Amino acid sequence: MLLGQEISIYLVRLIDDNLTQLKKLNDDIFSRQYSDRYYADALASGELTKLAYHNYTCVGAIACRCEKKEDGAVRVYIMTLGVLAPYRRLGIGTRLMNHVLDLSSKENISEVYLHVVADNGDAINFYKKFGFEKTETIGNYYRSSESGVKDGYVFTKRLVIVKEQEVPEGKDANTDKKCETSSALLKLKR
């Protein structure tokens, strides 16, 4: 792949039938094994977790989890965002991140956050490009057999909430929605 080259990418929702693609991708990109809980959360997140394909090959993914804060607001946690090395710097990570931020904004999610290894400058710069800010440092957060123990940062992006317009009497609020709310977000908002 040539740096800056445009390539055709399509995003696919994570379902049981393509879960092995995410597992294989995670094995290739990250230096840790993910639990069954991670994969259950990714499946439950609905449209928030996406696989990125190029020529029928899974080359990247973003896996999220919906969480309910103490005040009842819903936030999105980006568990992982990764792209295979030969496909980096081609806009795939940007497309995946934009998908989550756009959907979160449409669903009136107030916050998206993630963890990143403190010495991963490329990832930190990538997240800053989207308006994420470092909100916490966690000592000895990451452990791996290759690199030992490293500190982690929490990066958070606060989203602007657009107040829903009042629905005139006799109209159903659901018929006027511009986007379909994922089942994961509906469950958390109740």
N, C-alpha and C positions, 0 to 999 in steps of 0.2 A: 504494500500500500504506500502511496506517496502522501507525504504530509500535506494537509490542506485539500486533498482530493475529495470530491463529492462522491459518495457512494449511496446506493439505494438501501434503506433500512426500513423495516416495518416492525411495529411493536405489537406484541401478543400478550394477552392476559394469562397469568399463571393459573393453570387448572391441573387436576390430577394427571391428565394424560401427558403433560409436558413437564411435570415436576422433576423428572430425572435430568432434564436439560439444565435446570437451575442447579441441581446437585453437582452435576459434572462441571458446570461453569465455575461454581464456588470452589471446587477442588483444584481447578486450574489456576484460579486467580488468587485465592486467599490461603494463608498458611495456617489455617485452623479448620476443624471439623465443626459443622453446625448441628445443633440438636434437632430432634423431631419437633420440639416446640417452635423453633425458628421457622421450620417449613409449614407447620400448622398456622402460625401467625401470618406468614406470607400468603398462603392460600385464602385465609379468612379476610384479607385486606381488600379483596375484590379488585377493582380497576387500578388500585394504587401500586400493585406489583406487576411489573412488565418485563418480558424478555425481549431483547432486541435481536432481530434476525437479519442477516445479509446472505443472499443466495441460499436460503434454506438452512443456514448454519447459525446457531445461537452464538452471538459474539459479545453480548453484554446483558446486564439485568439491573433492575432496581427492585429491592424487596423492602416493603414497609409494614408497619404495624400501627393500627389505630389505638390510641390510648385516651382514657377519660381522666381529666385533671380533677383535683379536689373540688374546684368550683363548678364542675359539671361540663366545662368546655372540652371539646375534642381536639387532640393534637395528633400529628403524624410523626412517627419515629422512623427514620430511614435506617433500617438495619444494615443493609449493604447496598453499595453501588459499585459495579465493576464492569470493566471492558477488557477483553483479551488484548494482550500487548500489541499484536500486529494491527489492531483496529483502533488504537488510542489516537487522540488528536484528530479525529475525523468527524467530530460533532455528535457521536453516539451518546456519550455521557451527558452532554448538554441536552440532547433530545429527551433522554430519560428523566433528567432533573426537571426540565420544563414541563413534562407531562405531570409529574407529581405536584409541582407548585401550582400549575394551572388548575388541576382538578381540586386541590385543596382550597384554592381561592374560590372556585365556583361553589364549593360545598360549605363555604363560610368557616373553614378551619382557621383558627387564630394563630397556630404555631406549627412549624416543622423543625425537627431537630435531629441531630446525629452525633455520633462519636467519631473521632479521627485520631490516629497515632500522632503524638506531638511533633515528631520529627519528619512527618510526611508533608513536606513543603508543597509539592505539586497538588496534592488533594486539598490542602488548606487554601491555596490560591484559587483553586477551582471553586470551592464553596464560597469564598469571599466574593467571587465574581457574581454570584447570585444573591448577594446581600446577607449571607450568613455571618454572624458575629460570634466570636469566642465568648462563651458565658460561664465556663467553668473549666478548671484543670483538675484532673483526677490522677493522683500519683499511683504508679505501678498498676495501671489499668489493663494494659495489654501484656499477655504472656505468650511466648512462642519458643519452641525448641531451638529455632535458628537465631533469633535476635535477643533472647532473654526477656527481661521485663522492661516495659517502656511506659511513660506517662501518656495519658490520653486527654484530649480536649473535648468539651461539648460545644458544638456550634449550633446556634439557633437562628431561625429566621421567623420574625413575626410578620404575619400577613394582615392586610387591611380587611376588616370585616365589612361587607356591604349589607346594610340592614335591608331585610326583605320588605317589600311594599305590602301594605295592608290589602287583604283580599276583600273585594266588595261582597256584601251579604248575598248569599245564594250561590256564590262561586266556590268551587273546590280549589284549594291552594295547590294541590298536586298537579292539576291540569295546566297551571300557568308556569310551572318550573321549566327552566331552559335546559337543564341537564338532568339526567337520571342519577339519583343518589344511589351509591353502592350499598349493598345490604350491610356491609361492615359498619359504615358510618351511621346508617339508620339505627342499628342495634345500640351503638354507643350513645347516640343522642337521646334515646328514650330514658 
